[in-house]
Amino acid sequence: MSTSHQREGTEAAMASLGWYKSSHSSGDSGQCLEVAPTPGALYVRDSKACGRGPVLCFPVTAWTSFINDVRNDGAV
């Protein structure tokens, strides 16, 4: 499989995830994140990129640890 086919396959896989805008994103100010939770990972992307930009992938354990740290003392 060529690199362009791999990229297309990855883009199709990312598009098929259940993306939704974060409830903490601010209205029309352009500061919007979309998230797609899966059983093993949480994917995050910039909504302004219209599904074409980079996607961050966090293992569920790492994301949970990050959220717990922020909730507990506001710092990571």
VMD Tcl script that draws the C-alpha trace (Angstrom):
set ca {
  {0.00 0.00 0.00}
  {1.41 3.38 -0.93}
  {1.72 6.26 1.49}
  {-1.19 8.15 -0.10}
  {-3.44 5.09 0.28}
  {-2.35 4.70 3.90}
  {-3.18 8.36 4.54}
  {-6.59 7.98 2.90}
  {-7.30 4.89 5.00}
  {-6.30 6.71 8.17}
  {-8.41 9.75 7.26}
  {-11.40 7.49 6.58}
  {-10.90 5.73 9.93}
  {-10.69 9.09 11.74}
  {-13.81 10.36 9.97}
  {-15.76 7.29 11.07}
  {-15.18 7.98 14.76}
  {-18.02 9.56 16.72}
  {-16.67 13.12 16.86}
  {-18.41 15.77 18.93}
  {-17.53 19.28 20.00}
  {-16.27 19.63 23.53}
  {-18.78 21.17 25.92}
  {-15.94 23.44 27.11}
  {-15.32 24.92 23.67}
  {-16.29 28.55 23.49}
  {-19.11 29.57 21.12}
  {-17.91 31.35 17.99}
  {-14.53 32.49 19.28}
  {-12.74 29.86 17.23}
  {-11.45 27.95 20.24}
  {-13.20 24.66 19.54}
  {-12.07 21.12 20.13}
  {-13.71 17.96 18.93}
  {-13.26 14.69 20.77}
  {-13.91 11.09 19.82}
  {-13.84 8.62 22.70}
  {-13.18 4.94 22.00}
  {-12.80 2.07 24.48}
  {-8.99 2.35 24.50}
  {-8.27 5.96 23.58}
  {-9.55 9.50 23.36}
  {-8.90 11.40 20.12}
  {-8.76 15.21 20.04}
  {-8.69 17.56 17.05}
  {-9.20 21.23 16.19}
  {-12.71 21.71 14.81}
  {-11.53 24.56 12.54}
  {-9.47 22.07 10.50}
  {-12.69 20.44 9.22}
  {-11.34 16.94 9.79}
  {-8.15 17.54 7.81}
  {-5.78 18.59 10.55}
  {-3.70 16.63 13.01}
  {-5.34 14.36 15.54}
  {-3.96 13.73 19.02}
  {-4.51 10.28 20.52}
  {-4.40 9.73 24.28}
  {-4.61 6.28 25.87}
  {-7.57 6.19 28.26}
  {-5.27 5.68 31.26}
  {-3.17 8.74 30.37}
  {-6.26 10.92 29.76}
  {-7.85 9.79 33.04}
  {-4.65 10.56 34.93}
  {-4.43 14.02 33.33}
  {-8.07 14.84 34.19}
  {-7.64 13.61 37.77}
  {-4.51 15.74 38.23}
  {-6.28 18.84 36.92}
  {-9.32 18.22 39.11}
  {-7.23 17.61 42.22}
  {-4.94 20.61 42.18}
  {-5.38 22.45 38.92}
  {-1.88 21.69 37.72}
  {-0.26 18.86 35.87}
}
mol new
graphics top color blue
foreach p $ca { graphics top sphere $p radius 0.5 }
foreach p [lrange $ca 0 end-1] q [lrange $ca 1 end] { graphics top cylinder $p $q radius 0.2 }
display resetview
